[in-house]
Amino acid sequence: MAHLVETMAYANQVPWHGLGARVDGDVSVEEMLEAAGLNWKLRRVPLKLDIGAMQDSEGMEVYDGLIVPDKYAHVRDIDGKIMAVSSETWTPMQPSETIGFMRDYVAAGAATLETAGSLREGKVVWGLARLNHNFEVRPGDRVNGYVLITSPNTVGTSISVRTTTVRVVCANTMALANMSGMGQTHYRQTHMGEFDVAAAKEAIGNAHEQLAQAERNASILDKLKISASDAITKVLAPVFFPVVAEAGPEAVQSLMLPDSQPRKMTEILTSIVESPGNREIAGTGWAVLNGVTHWADHVSGRTQSARLNRSWFGDTGKQKIEVEQKLLELAS
C-alpha cells in the first residue's frame, strides 16, 4: 500500500480513495481496530540521555545515564517506534479512544463505522462513521453525511471531530466534498489533558442541522448557472492561482488558453466536464464544486494515499471550501 497510508480498513462499499482491507458491514469498534491495524498503544517513557561511561570522584567508571527533566518519549508498543517527545502535560489519544469515540453513535443506530486507519507511520489516526442522514440534490445524485475524528500523534497539533459529506457518484466511486463549512472543525482540542468526550459530542450534536444547511447550499449551487470563463476568473483563478488573479485580467486570460494553460487548470477543467455525474449538471456551480472535488480526490498528486491526506488534512481540502464559498457568494 502507498506509503502515506500505513494501515486501513473499510466496511460496506469501496471508499472513494480505493484503499484498505474490507471488513463486514456490521463491524464492531474492536473488530475495526483489529482489521485497521490500530490495536496498539503509546507508552510514555522518561527520556534518558546516553552520555557514555563516566568516572566518580575516586576514578571508578560508572554509568547511569541522565534522565532529562520533564521530557518523555511516547513509544508504540508493537514496534518501539517513537511517535513524539513531549513534556509531562502532553497526553496522547490512544487509537482505541479515537475509534471508540464512535461507539455510542454506532450502538444507538445513528451511525455506521465505515473507515479507520493511520497515516504517516501512525502519526495520524482517524475514524469515519456514516450518519443516518442523506439527501439528493437531483434524483439519483445522493450525498451522505459523516462524522470524522482525527488524532495526530504530534506535539503542537490538535484532535478534531467534524462533520463532512460524501457525494455518491456510482456503486464504487465516491468523492469527498467538504461543503457548507462542513470541512471546518466543529470540535478541536489540544493534547494537553484527557480528551473531553462530552464536549466533543455536544459540539457536533447539531450534525443533522449542519447537513440540512449543506442540502440548502447544494441546491443553491445546482441552480447557479456559471460559464467556463466566469468559473475561471471568479472562482478557480483566485483559489488556485492567486498571484495570477491579482495581476489582472490579461494575466488571467492565460489560464483560459490551452497553449498557455497550467497543467493544474487543465486537469481541473477536465474534471468539471468529465467527472462521473457531472455531465448531467453541466454549467452549474454544483458541477464546478464537484469537478474540483473530483480533481482533488482522484487526479491531483501522485498516489491515492497522498490525495486522501491532502483532501482530509491538507491544502486541497481547504481549496474545496474556498471554491464553495466563492460560488455561494456569486449565487447571493
Secondary structure, DSSP 8 states (H G I E B T S, - for coil): --TTEEEEEEESS--TT--SEEE-TT--HHHHHHHTT----EEEEEEEE----EE-TTS-EE---EEEEEEEEEEETTT--EEEEE-TT-----HHHHHHTTHHHHHTTSEEEEEEEEETTTTEEEEEEEEEEEEEEETTEEEEEEEEEEEE-STT-EEEEEEEEEEEEETTEEEEE--TTTTS-SEEEESSSS--HHHHHHHTTTHHHHHHHHHHHHHHHHH-B--HHHIIIIIIHHHH-HHHHHH-HHHHHTTT-TTT--HHHHHHHHHHHHSTT-GGGTTBHHHHHHHHHHIIIIISSSSHHHHHHHHHHSHHHHHHHHHHHHHHHHH-
